[in-house]
């Protein structure tokens, strides 16, 4: 299990000018006539443009036969021109308030049989496209982009490593924020501020699950007061200016932990280590899940591990590949995902340890470096 060197990737490497052509070729292999990519991770992956999602249509159109073009509301044109999309040589088609951009896309494309829509396209836009192109079958662009997006480039790995280092810096501050008498909500606010100060463009989530709240994997911040001797699950993440995400979970305890908690925490640590060590090209996603699950089950806690072992990460906190039973996808170099087994005892406490891991040429490479030991504060 190695580590990835942290550097700040250049936008020209992170969003290369060759990407639209690669996407067009993938669409052709999938039997599509065009991809229609509205604001969201698919559009940003292809162009680098982090477009604002609006009722006004912004859409990158990638015909399999023909050149791509970006439909953009005229008032959003300056933002598009100042984005990495301006380097791609793509035509920007500005439309005015009285225009019908859906009809214009249909006119420019001509007769089409199958089009791929961005997975995050609003329903109101997909229905407008259906009306404008009634003869076209609509399918998901994600089915075309998944192979490209799952296999991270060196620049994407560097962006994820930068995100990992930034969230590690926040976890380093957490022990100073956890004190008996403080509420989860107050601690969460301090953590959110630290996430931005560590270099993130935005905070995506903050979980501070104290005592019995730690037994809920997606606990919301509450006004519950932290008490002495309580374990606290802290799961935090954000999005960097690059567009790439962080996500890391560590467990803390205010004072000495309960004996039963300390016992199963060591089981959890062994399970997380086993899953990380199992990562290498050729193994299946479900086998990584099994590597963690077997350790927990053998120790008698199997029923308390209630979620998958991990999820892919990149321009979205949760994306493919998913590390879960039934996913027979084989690991390939560049796959990036979380490894986060958990044990949750309802009404008592819980624990989860999470690192982001990249599949390298021979083994997995962790992107998080903070201690996985239980931190007693």
Helices and strands as residue ranges (DSSP letters): E 2-3, H 11-14, H 19-29, E 34-38, H 41-47, E 59-63, E 69-73, G 74-76, H 77-81, G 84-87, E 91-95, H 101-109, E 114-117, H 123-132, E 137-140, H 142-150, H 154-174, H 184-197, E 200-210, G 211-215, E 231-240, E 248-253, H 259-278, H 285-298, G 302-304, E 310-312, E 319-323, E 336-339, E 342-345, E 349-352, E 355-359, E 364-366, E 375-376
